[in-house]
């Protein structure tokens, strides 16, 4: 796993406005969903 410096992550963050019309591999989709499950939620309510 790549180590990301918090300051670098904050200062280099960008918003994406254009996307490729290309499917995302199932393995990558699953990794994203697994990571999303680990994120904090308001008052730890975890509405998902």
N, C-alpha and C positions, 0 to 999 in steps of 0.2 A: 504494500500500500504506500502511496506517495505521501510524504509529510508536507503539509501546507502550513506556512507561517500565517497566523491569524491576521496580522497587519497587512501582509501581502494579499490575502484573500479579500479583505475589506476594501483595500485601496485599488485593487485591479478588477473588481467585480463590474460586470457590464450587463445591460439588459439586451436581450435578443429580440429583434423585431422581424426578422425573416427566418423562415425555416425551410429545410429541404423537404420536398414531397417524396420521402423515401421511408419505407418501413423500418422500425427499430427492432433489432434482433430480440427474440423472446428472452434470452439469457440476460441481456442488458435491462430489459423491462423488469424482470424479476429482481435484479440487483437494486434498481431504483426503488421498487416497492418495499424491499426489505430495509433499505436505508431510511425510507420515509417512516416506517413503523417505529424506528428508534428515535425520532425527533420528539422534542418536548411538545406538550399541548397545554393550553390554558388550564390552570388549576389541576393539571394531570388528569383531566376528564377523559382523554382518549376517545373522542366521539366516533372513531372509525371502528 
